[in-house]
Amino acid sequence: MSTDLALDADLTGSISVRDLSELSYLQVKVLAGEAGLDRSVSWAHVCDALDPWNWLEPGDLVLTCGLIVPTDPEAQETFIEEMASAGLSGIVVSEDERCPPLSDRMLKAADRLAFPMLIGGFGVAFAQYGRVVAAANERGENRSLSQITRVHSEVMAGLLDQGARTEVLDRLGRVIRCSLHVVDPHTWEALIAGCEAPEREWQAAYEAELDKRPGKAPFVMHLIVGDRTALTMPIPTERPACVIAFPEEDPPPRLTVLQQVAAACALEIGRVDASVERDRRSGAALLNDALDGRLETSALDALLQARNLEDGLSAFAVEGSTAAIDRLARSWVIRDVPFLLGGLGQVSVGVIRSADLEGLAERTRVERLRAGVSDSFFGSVGISDAIRQARWALETVSPGGTGLSMYGDGSPSFLPRTLAECAATVDRILGPLVAWDREHDANLVETLQAYLECDRSPSQASKVLFVHAQTVNYRLARIQELTGRSMHSTGDVSELWFALRALSLSQASD
């Protein structure tokens, strides 16, 4: 059959494996899978990946010199099964000495699955297959090129129109006729504005597919949940990210098109990263100015209103890893939640609207953070007191534990209302220890802190303090003598513990 006759075999412009096998100048011989010769070929790829089904899409023809073919017969059978399951149109193996012997088990699998296996002539360049398929599928490729052009147009429009960023996925989805989601595959959280993560069952499907493959996620994975399917592709960014596409019609978008969408999403993730950094820096500067009294009340109120921080506000104090705090800030930015966020030592502090506290409580649960929240306040006057309240509320959450505590929800006997009350609590309970340490250059307060944090274990406390356990016991006896409180009394231990918290708070508030 001539080339022209082969291309005229289907007026839609598609070409089948049979058409290619009948082109004499390609010198192709059908080795197995003859029942599948009518499979359409959408593209012909030279592939050197050992798992071509993870890198190509349905309808693609695999071209190889044989290096990717396993040597073990059982592995060769699995190789054919994986390609057939992925919907690839067939495989052409050139006559090359580097190709291992093709086992009967492999050929029988190809026949059983109607998956064409062809031997290509040694003197025929693989580029010849690509030229024939490209010419035959010109009409189909025009659609892909049109979609890629439109994707680029949407990217440019988004760069010029900052207000359109919340619609970027919807606009890209309309171009390729898919519902799109951009998520962190580890936390399964949305990474850009205007996006929600798919249901958790899709995360389970993603992880199940990933478990089948060592290392990083492949170029594309096909996910199936019930009767729905999705395509997922990694996004080239510094943070873990992937785009998940739910096709709304057949055929699904070509992988070259989806790759352009992934690149566009990478730009949007970068924009969000820049926005998070910008908001955090400016918010921290404003918060520091407010706490240091460097701004007039009217000026501070105007700056808060400009950031949509008005009406009922709450201060918060959060203790967690840097990554967890970054994710918290990012979640607020992509949801347009106004906030101020700064740091006081190892604790992050800030201000949000009281109406947004539910989101903070959820993040505390998900990230397993320790957090404290102040009473609600209005305007700029109460910021300093509110930050202090949040710090005090944080101290009612046990170290090493997680949870969110509202100011006033802890023990009322030990939750100070003012700095003066905080100092009075310390003086009444720990005053003798503080004085002894100062006069004798001792470490009774430090020893008490370590002993209680180690669940009243002298041996564990001795390791923290780098002293002998007997030394800890000697100091504990002195502590009980000076304070008049027993380590065997739950009430006495509670008073000592909260007094230590008050001491820490008063020092942090200096």
Buried (B, 14 or more C-beta within 10 A) or exposed (E): EEBEEBBEBBEEBBBBBBBBBBBEEBBBEBBBBBBBBEBBBBBBBBBEBEBBBBBBBBBBBBBBBBEBBBEEBEEBBBBBBBBBEBBBBBBBBBBEEEBBEBBEBBBEBBBBBBBBBBBBBEEBEBEBBBEBBEBBBEEBBEEBEEBBEBBBEBBEEBEEEEEBBEBBBBBBBBBBBBBBBBBBBEBBBBBBBBBEBBEEEBBEBBEEBBEEEEEEBBBBBBBEBEEEBBBBBBBEBEBBBBBBBBBEEEEBBBBBBBBBBBBBBBBBBBBBBEBBEEBBEEBBEBBBBBBEEEBEEEEBBEBBEEBEBBEEBBBBBBBBEEEBBBBBBBBBBBEEBBBBBBBBEEBBBBBBBBEBBEBBBEBBEBBEBBBBBBBBBEBBEBBBBBBBBBBBBBBBBEEEEBBBBBBBEBEEEBBBEEBEEBBBBBBEBBBBBBEBBEEEEBBBBBBBBBBBBBEEBBEBBBEBBEBEBEBBBEBBEBBBEBBEBEBEEEEBBBBBBBBBBBBBBBEBBE
